[in-house]
Amino acid sequence: MALDAEIKSQLNQYLQLLENDILLKVSAGTDDVSKEMLALVEELASMSSKITVERAELYRTPSFSINRAGEDTGVTFAGIPLGHEFTSLVLALLQVSGRAPKVEQSVIDQIKKIDGKYNFETYVSLTCHNCPDVVQALNIMSVLNPNITHTMIDGAAFKEEVESKNVMAVPAVFLNGEFWNGGRISLQEILAKLGEGLSAEDFADKEPYDVLVVGGGPAGSSAAIYSARKGIRTGIVAERFGGQILDTLSIENFISVKATEGPKLAQALEEHVKEYDIDIMDLQRAKRLEKKDLFELELENGAVLKSKTVIISTGARWRNINVPGEQELKNKGVAYCPHCDGPLFAGKDVAVIGGGNSGIEAAIDLAGIVKHVTVLEFASELKADSVLQERLNSLPNVTVVTNAATKEITGTDNVTGITYTDRETNEEHHVELQGVFVQIGLVPNTEWLEGTVERNRIGEIIVDKRGATTIPGVFAAGDCTDSAYNQIIISMGSGATAALGAFDYMIRN
């Protein structure tokens, strides 16, 4: 496999940064993937005198491991790490060669003190935008701790293995042979799940804030930056920094940026927030808000943070259809991200529930991969933009069903079908298929505020033009509010508005 000129040019630049010699151990057969993988590693070796290749018997064929001279580092790629995994390959080469990973020293210390044997395996698809973060996090852990190993497995290259382990969503992480985590997970989240996370004691000495922002998506990041620029003591609590944009692939309506991807934008937000003196508390979930002398925010881990004002920007999440089978078959055929999980349904029949823009975009994407797509829309007509509907109607392997009320997703180990009722005739229909993609909009993350700020019937926080809620000193911004539209650029603007509103409130009170 000849690398294209642009990738070779990028690799040449990166390979100049190798610090010490590395050895690529390659296990290859006579199949096409093996031949392409051999060509890749030989091309790497031809581009740097610090890289040596040797044939070896590894656990999987085709695969290759990246090692320091005389030492197995436990970083293995089963398949060809190009596409979204190209960056994972480059970082693994650099980090094994001795370049320090770009993580905080406290995180490095946490990784180094982990005891016990941890053999991680991550099943990916090369079109998955969430997979590289998981692969890179586990590779870093393998490089830093000799007790930890990690193998990235391209599901397309190991189809029998994927089917035998019933992997129907990526990334799927196995630990010591047992399923351990499905979906995106950051390095800090991995450490927390392994019991290495922060406890309430770690928050005990924090002084009260002037502004405490709850939520780390576009609205929360904007609110924190605008607050910090006023020179006031600012903290930000985030369940996962970046919020819902981490699950968004293509972003083409963020004005002045022609095109980007959600994870890239989330990283840029975090880097911008870190430019200011903001106390960032990531991987912390808010549990309760109470007004005493100051506002007190209790976290799930029991810690209590105090602040003069609070800005709530907890965003929203995918709405569930709440029918039998949805929860039971999640990641077993029920999916929410067509970009990530679509390739796993190649040649199969799937349904998309939802006829808005996200649903029709999903159906169009999936139609290029799967055998057949059935779109189920509850209303009497699709709600998507006409340009999307025209594109959908031009596809030969898509069926659209309107007035369809989903009743059940069927299956035991995997999805086998979907049952819906025709809302006009009350007739019940069943479609046999192997995957269901749910795309029916968002629900605000505000349940924890029950009995505090006023919310509308669907749980959105009611705010005025300054972002103020019904409680003086509490402001809100972004997709958790009753904003007319849910867009990244609108969330950022409302975050700035809430920060300016909070600052104005403090001046006057």
C-alpha positions as CSV (number, residue, x, y, z in Angstrom):
1,M,0.0,0.0,0.0
2,A,1.6,3.2,-1.1
3,L,0.9,6.2,1.2
4,D,-0.3,9.3,-0.5
5,A,2.0,12.2,-0.8
6,E,0.3,14.3,1.9
7,I,0.5,11.5,4.5
8,K,4.1,10.8,3.6
9,S,4.9,14.5,4.0
10,Q,3.2,14.6,7.4
11,L,5.0,11.4,8.5
12,N,8.4,12.8,7.5
13,Q,7.9,15.8,9.7
14,Y,6.7,13.8,12.7
15,L,9.5,11.2,12.4
16,Q,12.1,13.9,12.7
17,L,10.9,14.2,16.3
18,L,11.7,10.6,17.3
19,E,14.0,10.7,20.3
20,N,15.4,7.1,20.5
21,D,15.4,3.9,18.4
22,I,12.2,1.9,18.2
23,L,11.5,-1.6,16.9
24,L,8.4,-2.6,15.1
25,K,7.6,-6.3,15.5
26,V,5.3,-7.5,12.7
27,S,3.1,-10.5,12.5
28,A,1.9,-10.9,8.9
29,G,0.2,-13.5,6.8
30,T,-0.6,-13.7,3.1
31,D,-3.9,-11.9,3.2
32,D,-4.4,-8.4,1.7
33,V,-4.5,-6.6,5.1
34,S,-1.2,-8.2,6.0
35,K,0.4,-7.1,2.7
36,E,-0.8,-3.5,3.2
37,M,0.4,-3.5,6.8
38,L,3.8,-4.8,5.8
39,A,4.1,-2.1,3.2
40,L,3.2,0.6,5.8
41,V,5.7,-0.5,8.4
42,E,8.5,-0.9,5.8
43,E,7.7,2.6,4.5
44,L,8.0,3.9,8.1
45,A,11.4,2.2,8.5
46,S,12.5,3.7,5.1
47,M,11.7,7.2,6.4
48,S,13.7,7.1,9.6
49,S,17.0,5.5,10.6
50,K,15.6,5.2,14.2
51,I,13.0,2.6,13.1
52,T,13.8,-1.1,12.7
53,V,11.4,-3.8,11.5
54,E,11.5,-7.5,12.4
55,R,9.1,-10.4,11.8
56,A,7.5,-11.9,14.9
57,E,4.7,-14.1,16.1
58,L,2.2,-11.9,17.8
59,Y,-1.2,-12.8,19.3
60,R,-3.1,-11.6,16.2
61,T,-2.2,-11.7,12.6
62,P,-2.0,-9.1,11.0
63,S,-0.7,-6.9,13.7
64,F,2.5,-5.0,14.7
65,S,3.8,-3.8,18.1
66,I,5.9,-0.6,18.7
67,N,8.7,-1.2,21.2
68,R,11.8,0.4,22.7
69,A,15.0,-1.4,22.0
70,G,15.1,-4.5,24.2
71,E,11.7,-3.8,25.9
72,D,8.2,-4.7,24.9
73,T,6.1,-1.6,25.6
74,G,2.7,-3.3,25.1
75,V,1.4,-0.9,22.3
76,T,0.0,-3.0,19.4
77,F,-2.0,-2.2,16.3
78,A,-4.1,-5.1,14.9
79,G,-5.0,-3.7,11.5
80,I,-3.8,-0.6,9.6
81,P,-4.0,2.6,11.8
82,L,-4.9,5.1,9.1
83,G,-8.1,7.1,8.7
84,H,-9.1,8.6,12.0
85,E,-6.4,6.4,13.7
86,F,-3.4,8.0,11.8
87,T,-2.8,10.3,14.7
88,S,-2.8,7.4,17.1
89,L,0.0,5.7,15.1
90,V,2.1,8.9,15.0
91,L,1.7,9.6,18.8
92,A,2.5,6.0,19.7
93,L,5.7,6.1,17.6
94,L,6.8,9.4,19.3
95,Q,5.8,8.4,22.8
96,V,7.5,5.0,22.6
97,S,10.6,6.7,21.3
98,G,10.7,8.8,24.5
99,R,8.7,12.0,23.8
100,A,6.6,12.8,26.9
101,P,2.8,12.6,26.3
102,K,1.0,15.9,26.6
103,V,-0.8,15.2,29.9
104,E,-0.5,16.8,33.3
105,Q,2.2,15.5,35.7
106,S,-0.5,14.5,38.2
107,V,-2.1,12.2,35.6
108,I,1.3,10.7,34.8
109,D,1.8,10.0,38.5
110,Q,-1.6,8.4,38.7
111,I,-0.9,6.1,35.8
112,K,2.6,5.1,37.1
113,K,1.2,4.0,40.5
114,I,-1.4,1.6,39.0
115,D,-0.7,-2.0,40.3
116,G,-1.9,-5.3,38.8
117,K,-1.9,-6.5,35.2
118,Y,-4.2,-4.7,32.8
119,N,-4.5,-6.0,29.2
120,F,-6.7,-3.6,27.3
121,E,-8.1,-4.3,23.8
122,T,-10.1,-1.7,21.9
123,Y,-12.2,-2.6,18.8
124,V,-12.5,0.4,16.5
125,S,-13.7,1.3,13.0
126,L,-11.4,3.6,11.0
127,T,-14.3,6.0,10.4
128,C,-15.0,6.4,14.1
129,H,-14.2,9.9,15.4
130,N,-14.6,8.8,19.0
131,C,-12.2,5.9,18.8
132,P,-8.8,7.7,18.6
133,D,-9.2,9.3,22.0
134,V,-9.7,6.0,23.6
135,V,-6.9,4.3,21.7
136,Q,-4.5,7.2,22.5
137,A,-5.4,7.3,26.2
138,L,-4.8,3.5,26.6
139,N,-1.5,3.7,24.6
140,I,-0.3,6.5,26.9
141,M,-1.0,4.2,29.9
142,S,0.9,1.3,28.2
143,V,3.9,3.5,27.5
144,L,4.1,4.9,31.1
145,N,3.3,1.7,33.0
146,P,4.9,-1.8,32.3
147,N,1.9,-3.5,33.9
148,I,-0.5,-2.2,31.2
149,T,-0.8,-3.3,27.6
150,H,-3.1,-2.1,24.8
151,T,-4.1,-3.4,21.4
152,M,-6.1,-1.4,18.9
153,I,-8.2,-3.8,16.7
154,D,-9.7,-2.7,13.4
155,G,-13.1,-4.5,13.4
156,A,-13.1,-4.6,9.6
157,A,-9.9,-6.7,9.6
158,F,-11.1,-9.1,12.3
159,K,-14.8,-9.6,11.5
160,E,-15.0,-13.1,12.9
161,E,-13.6,-11.9,16.2
162,V,-16.0,-8.9,16.3
163,E,-18.9,-11.2,15.7
164,S,-17.8,-13.8,18.3
165,K,-17.5,-11.1,20.9
166,N,-20.8,-9.5,19.8
167,V,-19.2,-6.1,19.2
168,M,-21.9,-3.9,17.7
169,A,-20.7,-0.5,18.6
170,V,-17.3,1.2,18.7
171,P,-15.1,2.0,20.5
172,A,-15.6,-1.2,22.6
173,V,-12.9,-1.8,25.2
174,F,-12.2,-5.2,26.7
175,L,-10.1,-5.5,29.9
176,N,-8.3,-8.9,30.5
177,G,-10.7,-10.5,28.1
178,E,-14.0,-9.1,29.5
179,F,-16.1,-6.3,28.1
180,W,-15.2,-3.2,30.1
181,N,-16.5,0.0,28.4
182,G,-18.5,1.0,25.3
183,G,-18.3,4.5,23.7
184,R,-16.0,7.4,24.2
185,I,-14.0,7.6,27.4
186,S,-11.2,10.0,28.3
187,L,-7.9,9.3,30.0
188,Q,-9.2,10.8,33.2
189,E,-12.4,8.8,33.0
190,I,-10.4,5.6,32.5
191,L,-8.4,6.4,35.7
192,A,-11.6,7.2,37.6
193,K,-13.2,3.9,36.4
194,L,-10.1,2.0,37.6
195,G,-10.5,3.6,41.1
196,E,-7.9,6.3,40.6
197,G,-10.3,9.3,40.5
198,L,-10.6,12.4,42.8
199,S,-12.5,12.1,46.1
200,A,-14.4,14.7,48.1
201,E,-11.2,15.3,50.2
202,D,-9.5,16.6,47.1
203,F,-12.0,19.5,47.0
204,A,-12.0,20.3,50.7
205,D,-9.6,23.3,50.6
206,K,-11.2,25.2,47.7
207,E,-12.1,28.8,48.5
208,P,-15.5,30.2,47.5
209,Y,-15.7,31.4,43.9
210,D,-17.2,34.6,42.5
211,V,-18.6,32.6,39.5
212,L,-19.0,28.8,39.4
213,V,-19.9,27.4,36.0
214,V,-21.5,24.0,35.9
215,G,-20.9,22.3,32.5
216,G,-18.0,22.3,30.2
217,G,-19.5,22.5,26.7
218,P,-19.5,25.5,24.4
219,A,-21.8,27.5,26.7
220,G,-19.8,26.7,29.8
221,S,-16.4,27.4,28.2
222,S,-17.6,30.7,26.9
223,A,-19.1,31.6,30.3
224,A,-15.9,30.7,32.2
225,I,-13.7,32.7,29.8
226,Y,-15.9,35.8,29.9
227,S,-16.0,35.6,33.7
228,A,-12.2,35.1,34.1
229,R,-11.5,38.0,31.8
230,K,-13.3,40.2,34.3
231,G,-10.6,39.3,36.8
232,I,-13.0,37.5,39.2
233,R,-12.4,34.1,40.8
234,T,-13.9,31.5,38.4
235,G,-14.4,27.8,38.6
236,I,-15.8,25.3,36.1
237,V,-17.2,21.9,36.9
238,A,-17.7,19.5,34.0
239,E,-18.9,16.0,33.8
240,R,-16.8,15.7,30.6
241,F,-15.1,18.7,29.0
242,G,-16.5,19.5,25.6
243,G,-20.0,18.1,26.4
244,Q,-22.2,17.0,23.5
245,I,-19.9,18.3,20.7
246,L,-17.6,15.3,21.5
247,D,-20.2,13.2,19.8
248,T,-20.6,15.5,16.8
249,L,-18.6,14.6,13.7
250,S,-18.9,17.3,11.1
251,I,-19.4,21.0,12.1
252,E,-19.8,23.3,9.1
253,N,-21.9,26.2,10.5
254,F,-19.5,27.5,13.1
255,I,-19.0,30.9,11.6
256,S,-15.4,31.7,10.4
257,V,-14.4,28.1,10.6
258,K,-15.4,26.4,7.3
259,A,-15.3,22.9,8.7
260,T,-14.2,21.1,11.8
261,E,-15.0,18.1,13.9
262,G,-16.5,18.0,17.4
263,P,-13.6,16.5,19.3
264,K,-11.2,19.1,17.7
265,L,-13.5,21.9,18.7
266,A,-13.8,20.5,22.3
267,Q,-10.0,20.3,22.5
268,A,-9.7,23.9,21.3
269,L,-12.3,25.0,23.9
270,E,-10.3,23.3,26.7
271,E,-7.0,24.8,25.6
272,H,-8.6,28.3,25.5
273,V,-10.1,27.9,29.0
274,K,-6.7,26.8,30.3
275,E,-5.2,30.1,29.0
276,Y,-7.0,31.8,31.9
277,D,-6.8,31.5,35.7
278,I,-9.8,29.2,35.9
279,D,-10.1,26.3,38.3
280,I,-11.1,23.4,36.1
281,M,-12.8,20.4,37.8
282,D,-13.3,17.8,35.1
283,L,-15.2,14.5,35.4
284,Q,-17.4,15.8,38.2
285,R,-21.1,15.6,38.1
286,A,-23.4,18.1,39.9
287,K,-25.9,16.6,42.3
288,R,-27.6,19.5,44.2
289,L,-27.7,23.3,44.3
290,E,-28.7,25.2,47.4
291,K,-28.8,28.8,48.4
292,K,-27.3,29.6,51.9
293,D,-25.0,32.5,52.7
294,L,-23.4,31.6,49.4
295,F,-24.6,29.1,46.8
296,E,-23.5,25.6,47.6
297,L,-23.0,23.0,44.8
298,E,-22.8,19.4,46.0
299,L,-21.0,17.0,43.6
300,E,-21.8,13.3,43.2
301,N,-18.6,12.4,45.1
302,G,-19.9,14.3,48.2
303,A,-17.7,17.5,47.8
304,V,-19.4,20.9,48.3
305,L,-18.3,24.0,46.4
306,K,-19.3,27.5,47.3
307,S,-19.8,30.5,45.1
308,K,-21.4,34.0,45.0
309,T,-23.1,33.3,41.6
310,V,-23.6,30.1,39.5
311,I,-24.0,29.7,35.8
312,I,-25.7,26.4,34.8
313,S,-24.7,25.1,31.3
314,T,-25.2,21.4,31.6
315,G,-26.4,21.0,28.0
316,A,-28.5,18.2,26.7
317,R,-28.2,14.5,25.6
318,W,-29.8,12.3,23.0
319,R,-33.5,11.6,23.7
320,N,-34.4,8.0,24.2
321,I,-37.6,6.6,22.6
322,N,-38.3,4.7,25.9
323,V,-39.8,1.5,24.3
324,P,-39.1,-2.1,25.4
325,G,-35.8,-3.3,24.0
326,E,-34.0,0.1,23.7
327,Q,-32.0,-0.1,26.9
328,E,-31.6,-3.8,26.9
329,L,-30.1,-3.8,23.4
330,K,-28.1,-0.6,23.6
331,N,-24.7,-1.3,21.9
332,K,-26.2,-4.6,20.7
333,G,-27.8,-3.1,17.6
334,V,-29.3,0.0,19.2
335,A,-27.0,2.9,18.4
336,Y,-27.0,6.7,18.4
337,C,-23.9,7.6,16.3
338,P,-24.2,6.6,12.6
339,H,-20.6,7.8,11.9
340,C,-19.1,5.6,14.6
341,D,-21.2,2.5,14.4
342,G,-22.4,2.6,10.8
343,P,-19.5,0.5,9.4
344,L,-20.4,-2.4,11.8
345,F,-23.7,-2.8,10.0
346,A,-22.2,-3.1,6.5
347,G,-24.6,-5.2,4.3
348,K,-27.3,-5.4,7.0
349,D,-30.8,-3.9,7.3
350,V,-31.2,-1.0,9.7
351,A,-33.9,1.5,10.9
352,V,-33.4,5.2,11.6
353,I,-36.0,6.6,14.1
354,G,-36.5,10.3,13.5
355,G,-37.3,12.4,10.4
356,G,-35.6,15.6,11.4
357,N,-32.2,16.8,10.0
358,S,-30.1,14.5,12.2
359,G,-32.3,11.5,11.3
360,I,-32.2,12.1,7.5
361,E,-28.5,12.9,7.5
362,A,-28.0,9.5,9.4
363,A,-30.2,7.7,6.9
364,I,-28.2,9.2,3.9
365,D,-24.8,8.2,5.5
366,L,-26.0,4.7,6.4
367,A,-27.5,4.1,2.9
368,G,-23.9,4.1,1.5
369,I,-22.9,1.3,3.9
370,V,-25.8,-0.9,4.8
371,K,-28.1,-3.1,2.7
372,H,-31.3,-1.2,3.4
373,V,-32.5,1.7,5.6
374,T,-36.1,2.1,6.9
375,V,-36.8,5.7,8.2
376,L,-39.6,5.8,10.8
377,E,-41.2,9.2,11.5
378,F,-43.9,9.8,14.1
379,A,-45.5,12.8,12.3
380,S,-47.3,12.7,9.0
381,E,-44.3,14.1,7.1
382,L,-40.5,14.4,7.5
383,K,-39.2,17.6,9.2
384,A,-35.8,17.6,7.6
385,D,-34.6,20.4,5.2
386,S,-35.9,19.9,1.7
387,V,-32.4,19.5,0.3
388,L,-31.8,16.5,2.6
389,Q,-35.2,15.0,1.7
390,E,-34.4,15.3,-2.0
391,R,-31.0,13.5,-1.5
392,L,-32.8,10.8,0.6
393,N,-35.5,10.3,-2.1
394,S,-32.8,9.7,-4.7
395,L,-31.4,6.7,-2.9
396,P,-32.6,3.2,-4.0
397,N,-32.2,1.4,-0.7
398,V,-34.2,3.7,1.6
399,T,-37.9,3.3,2.7
400,V,-39.6,6.1,4.5
401,V,-42.6,5.4,6.8
402,T,-44.5,8.3,8.3
403,N,-47.2,8.2,11.0
404,A,-45.1,5.4,12.6
405,A,-45.2,5.0,16.4
406,T,-42.4,2.8,17.5
407,K,-43.6,0.1,20.0
408,E,-40.7,-2.2,20.6
409,I,-37.2,-3.1,19.5
410,T,-37.0,-6.9,19.4
411,G,-34.1,-9.3,20.1
412,T,-32.4,-11.2,22.9
413,D,-28.6,-11.0,22.4
414,N,-28.9,-8.6,19.4
415,V,-31.5,-6.5,17.6
416,T,-33.6,-8.7,15.3
417,G,-36.4,-6.3,14.4
418,I,-38.6,-3.3,15.2
419,T,-42.3,-3.1,15.7
420,Y,-44.4,0.0,15.0
421,T,-48.0,1.0,14.8
422,D,-49.5,3.0,11.8
423,R,-51.1,5.9,13.6
424,E,-53.7,6.3,10.9
425,T,-54.9,2.7,10.7
426,N,-53.8,1.4,14.1
427,E,-52.3,-1.6,12.3
428,E,-49.2,-3.1,13.8
429,H,-46.2,-3.8,11.6
430,H,-42.9,-5.6,12.2
431,V,-39.7,-5.1,10.2
432,E,-36.8,-7.6,10.5
433,L,-33.5,-5.9,10.8
434,Q,-30.2,-5.9,12.7
435,G,-29.7,-2.2,13.8
436,V,-31.7,0.7,15.0
437,F,-30.3,4.3,15.1
438,V,-32.2,6.7,17.4
439,Q,-32.2,10.3,16.2
440,I,-35.2,12.1,17.8
441,G,-33.6,15.2,19.3
442,L,-32.4,16.2,22.7
443,V,-33.4,16.3,26.4
444,P,-31.9,18.9,28.8
445,N,-29.6,17.7,31.6
446,T,-31.5,19.4,34.4
447,E,-33.2,16.7,36.4
448,W,-30.8,17.4,39.3
449,L,-32.3,20.9,39.6
450,E,-35.8,19.6,40.5
451,G,-37.4,22.0,43.0
452,T,-34.9,24.8,42.5
453,V,-34.9,27.0,39.3
454,E,-38.1,27.2,37.2
455,R,-38.1,24.9,34.1
456,N,-40.6,24.4,31.3
457,R,-42.6,21.3,30.7
458,I,-39.7,19.6,28.9
459,G,-37.2,20.5,31.6
460,E,-35.5,23.5,30.0
461,I,-34.4,26.2,32.4
462,I,-36.4,29.5,31.8
463,V,-34.0,32.5,31.4
464,D,-34.4,36.2,30.6
465,K,-32.4,38.2,28.1
466,R,-29.5,38.4,30.6
467,G,-29.4,34.6,31.2
468,A,-30.9,35.0,34.7
469,T,-33.1,32.3,36.1
470,T,-35.9,32.6,38.7
471,I,-33.3,32.5,41.5
472,P,-31.3,35.8,41.9
473,G,-27.6,35.0,41.4
474,V,-28.2,31.8,39.3
475,F,-27.8,32.1,35.6
476,A,-28.1,29.5,32.8
477,A,-26.9,29.2,29.2
478,G,-26.9,26.8,26.2
479,D,-29.0,23.7,25.4
480,C,-30.2,23.3,29.0
481,T,-32.2,26.5,28.7
482,D,-35.4,27.5,26.8
483,S,-33.3,29.0,24.0
484,A,-35.2,29.1,20.7
485,Y,-32.5,27.1,18.9
486,N,-29.8,24.5,19.9
487,Q,-26.7,25.5,18.0
488,I,-23.0,25.7,19.1
489,I,-22.7,29.3,18.1
490,I,-25.9,30.2,20.0
491,S,-24.7,28.4,23.1
492,M,-21.4,30.3,23.1
493,G,-23.2,33.6,22.8
494,S,-25.6,32.7,25.6
495,G,-22.6,31.6,27.8
496,A,-21.1,35.1,27.3
497,T,-24.4,36.7,28.1
498,A,-24.8,34.7,31.3
499,A,-21.3,35.6,32.4
500,L,-21.8,39.3,31.8
501,G,-25.2,39.0,33.6
502,A,-23.6,37.4,36.6
503,F,-20.8,40.0,36.7
504,D,-23.4,42.8,36.5
505,Y,-25.4,41.1,39.3
506,M,-22.3,41.0,41.6
507,I,-21.6,44.7,41.0
508,R,-25.1,45.7,42.0
509,N,-25.4,43.3,44.9
